[in-house]
Every structure is written in structure tokens, then in C-alpha cells.
Amino acid sequence: MDFKDHFDQALCQELGLRAAALAPGFDAQRYQAALPTELQGLEMKARVRALAEALWHGLGLSFDEAVPVLTGMLDALPQTRLGRMSGFPVWVIADIVETRGLDDFELAMQAIHKVTRHFTSEFAIRPYLVACPQQTLAVLTGWLDDDSSDVRRLISEGTRPRLPWASRVPSLLLDPTPILPLLERLRDDPSLYVRRSVANNLNDISKDHPALVVELLSRWKAELPSEQGQWMVRHAARTLTRQGNAAALELLGYLRTTPVKVKRFEVSPPSIVAGQSITLDCDIQVEGAGEHGLMVDYAILAPGARGQTNRRVFKWSKRKKQAQGSVRLQREHGIATNQVRSYYPGAHQIQLIVNGQVLAEGTFELGT
């Protein structure tokens, strides 16, 4: 199921029923008139915004009057035989808080806290981080010990500098240090859901402030000896390792000075069509005595839609204690257009990357 399909005509009807059950003055006709005549032509965020705008017009209330209705709609409503709202449909309620609540900060924060327990308010919190960052960070600090892992995750996820699908918070892109104390507090959270978000936040920060993140992770690596702590360090450093950042690779035990040579690297077949796979086959010689960390990745340099070259790095193999000798690796990689990426006809280059360094290359042709 495509995410956007959560926002369909059935949800439009449900939202109207929930609003009417809690707001006697709800104008169902105005609500219906404000709904888009055809949802199918809209992408997900456009659907969310369209449903939120229609619901807002149907309510015809001020923000302070609307909040009790909107948050009440999230709960089970026995009179309508509708259960508790959860998951993607809740985004419609969150969108109203995102766009309509900036003039009533305290009430908006209360609404965000409630909404987050049903889905997430990571998008709704962003305008508040822009408009009143100190106030918003103070509220998030107060939620650090909340009994809901969803609320605690909001703290790390909502402050991500490069949160997918979300508006940017320019101040956090320029200077992420105000959110580091929050991440410090959440790094030992009992929920993997929260810890993964902490790592994703640091991974975002690393794209603009690599040295800051390496310094922080170096300390965390020493202070968090458990496997879950070491996993967080690795996950937070994943973009840096894909980029071949020497300091991040060394932090994880993969040295650029490791004495290795690529004896053979083959890409076959030389020509394929979309939907088929290529095979990567290589022999790597580790020449130094002792044990070495070995991280083997590969990059595909592919023609883009506008004539540019797109480079994407893929993980292949990690060996923390590779002794002197030869290592043979082989794998298949499917070349197919999907929701994540598109492939276009033409020459494609493959780079073999060992501990962050390109040591061999190959090519294949993608036909039509």
C-alpha cells in the first residue's frame, strides 16, 4: 500500500463523522465543498494539506476552540462506533496544529503532545522551532522523561536538521549544538525506536558538520561499550563512512593505511536491460600481518534524467578481524526502477571501495 493511499475518500468520511460528533456546529456541507474533487491526482503531502484545510473550514472555529475537538477526534468515539485513531490518518490533525497554532504556543504544544501519542508530530513541531526556538526546545527538554516512547522520539526526530519530507529549520542546519544536550539524554533510551532516531539525527548533522559528529561519536564509542551503544555509533556514522571520511572510518576500525590490493574486479555481463542484474566479483589481497578491519563497498555512477551523473554507494562486506590473505567476494545487484530510484539507459560505472578508497573500477551498459 502506498502511503498516500491512507488519505482516501473513506478517511474523508471518517473525519467528517468524528468532527460532527464533537462539534455541534460542524458544517458538513462546507467541509464536503472544500474537499478536493479528485484525490487520486494528489501526492501524499498535498492530500494531507487538502484534508486538513477542508476540516478546518468545516469546523469554523478559532484555534483555541478547535483544539479540544481535534484532539478529541483522536480518541474512540462510541457514539459513532469509531475506534481510536492512529497511524498516518492522524497526520491530518497534526497538519492543522502545524499551520494554525503559531499564535497560541502553549495550546499548540499541548496538542502536539497528544497527537504524538497517536502518530507523530515531527512535522508539526518544525514551524515552532523556526518561530520560537528557545521556547520550543525548553518544552522538548521537559518531555525527555515522558512515559511515551513516541513523545521521547519526537524530541530527536522533530529536531533533525534534514528530516525527510519536512520543512527545514535553518538555525539547526547552521548550528546544531542546541539540540546536542537532548541527544545526549536520549542516547541510552530503553526504546530502539528512540535510539534509532537519535542516530538518524546525528547522521543528518554529519552532512553539514562532519568533524563535530566524529568528535561526539568518538566520546560515545568510549562511553557506550554495550552492543546497542556501538550500533548507535555505527548507524550515526553511516553517511560519513559511505563518503569515505577517514576520521569516521578510523573510529570504526577501518584504516585507509590497511595494506590491501585488488587482484581482480569483474562486472558482468557487459550489457543488460532494466530489470536484469549485474554480478560483481572480486579478489582482495590483505598483505599486512596481523588482523585488519576491512569495509568493502561499491558505488554505481549512473546517468541521470537531466544528463548529470548520479553516484550512490552500496554496502557489501565488513570484516573486523581480517587476517593476511586473499578474500573473494561476489554479489548480484538488480538494476530496476522503483519508488526509491530510477535508472536510465547508457554507460554505468562501478567503483570498488575498500576502507573508503576507490581501488578498482568496472563498467556495464544499460540498454532500452
PEUR-V925654 format. One record per residue. RES is the residue in one letter. SS is DSSP state (alpha for helix, beta for strand, coil for the rest). Layout:
BEGIN
RES_SS + RES_SS
END
This chain:
BEGIN
M_coil + D_coil + F_alpha + K_alpha + D_alpha + H_alpha + F_coil + D_coil + Q_alpha + A_alpha + L_alpha + C_alpha + Q_alpha + E_alpha + L_alpha + G_alpha + L_alpha + R_alpha + A_alpha + A_alpha + A_alpha + L_alpha + A_coil + P_coil + G_coil + F_coil + D_coil + A_alpha + Q_alpha + R_alpha + Y_alpha + Q_alpha + A_alpha + A_alpha + L_coil + P_coil + T_coil + E_coil + L_coil + Q_coil + G_coil + L_coil + E_coil + M_alpha + K_alpha + A_alpha + R_alpha + V_alpha + R_alpha + A_alpha + L_alpha + A_alpha + E_alpha + A_alpha + L_alpha + W_alpha + H_alpha + G_alpha + L_alpha + G_coil + L_coil + S_coil + F_alpha + D_alpha + E_alpha + A_alpha + V_alpha + P_alpha + V_alpha + L_alpha + T_alpha + G_alpha + M_coil + L_coil + D_coil + A_coil + L_beta + P_alpha + Q_alpha + T_alpha + R_coil + L_beta + G_coil + R_coil + M_coil + S_coil + G_coil + F_alpha + P_alpha + V_alpha + W_alpha + V_alpha + I_alpha + A_alpha + D_alpha + I_alpha + V_alpha + E_alpha + T_alpha + R_alpha + G_coil + L_coil + D_coil + D_coil + F_alpha + E_alpha + L_alpha + A_alpha + M_alpha + Q_alpha + A_alpha + I_alpha + H_alpha + K_alpha + V_alpha + T_alpha + R_coil + H_coil + F_coil + T_coil + S_coil + E_coil + F_coil + A_coil + I_coil + R_alpha + P_alpha + Y_alpha + L_alpha + V_alpha + A_alpha + C_coil + P_alpha + Q_alpha + Q_alpha + T_alpha + L_alpha + A_alpha + V_alpha + L_alpha + T_alpha + G_alpha + W_coil + L_coil + D_coil + D_coil + D_coil + S_coil + S_alpha + D_alpha + V_alpha + R_alpha + R_alpha + L_alpha + I_alpha + S_alpha + E_alpha + G_alpha + T_coil + R_coil + P_coil + R_coil + L_coil + P_coil + W_coil + A_coil + S_coil + R_coil + V_coil + P_alpha + S_alpha + L_alpha + L_alpha + L_alpha + D_coil + P_coil + T_alpha + P_alpha + I_alpha + L_alpha + P_alpha + L_alpha + L_alpha + E_alpha + R_alpha + L_alpha + R_coil + D_coil + D_coil + P_coil + S_coil + L_alpha + Y_alpha + V_alpha + R_alpha + R_alpha + S_alpha + V_alpha + A_alpha + N_alpha + N_alpha + L_alpha + N_alpha + D_alpha + I_alpha + S_alpha + K_coil + D_coil + H_coil + P_alpha + A_alpha + L_alpha + V_alpha + V_alpha + E_alpha + L_alpha + L_alpha + S_alpha + R_alpha + W_alpha + K_alpha + A_alpha + E_alpha + L_coil + P_coil + S_coil + E_alpha + Q_alpha + G_alpha + Q_alpha + W_alpha + M_alpha + V_alpha + R_alpha + H_alpha + A_alpha + A_coil + R_alpha + T_alpha + L_alpha + T_alpha + R_alpha + Q_coil + G_coil + N_coil + A_alpha + A_alpha + A_alpha + L_alpha + E_alpha + L_alpha + L_coil + G_coil + Y_coil + L_coil + R_coil + T_coil + T_coil + P_coil + V_beta + K_beta + V_beta + K_beta + R_beta + F_beta + E_beta + V_beta + S_beta + P_coil + P_coil + S_beta + I_beta + V_beta + A_coil + G_coil + Q_coil + S_beta + I_beta + T_beta + L_beta + D_beta + C_beta + D_beta + I_beta + Q_beta + V_beta + E_beta + G_beta + A_beta + G_beta + E_beta + H_beta + G_beta + L_beta + M_beta + V_beta + D_beta + Y_beta + A_beta + I_beta + L_beta + A_beta + P_beta + G_coil + A_coil + R_coil + G_coil + Q_coil + T_beta + N_beta + R_beta + R_beta + V_beta + F_beta + K_beta + W_beta + S_beta + K_beta + R_beta + K_beta + K_beta + Q_beta + A_beta + Q_beta + G_beta + S_beta + V_beta + R_beta + L_beta + Q_beta + R_beta + E_beta + H_beta + G_beta + I_coil + A_coil + T_coil + N_coil + Q_coil + V_coil + R_coil + S_coil + Y_coil + Y_coil + P_coil + G_beta + A_beta + H_beta + Q_beta + I_beta + Q_beta + L_beta + I_beta + V_beta + N_coil + G_coil + Q_beta + V_beta + L_beta + A_beta + E_beta + G_beta + T_beta + F_beta + E_beta + L_beta + G_beta + T_coil
END
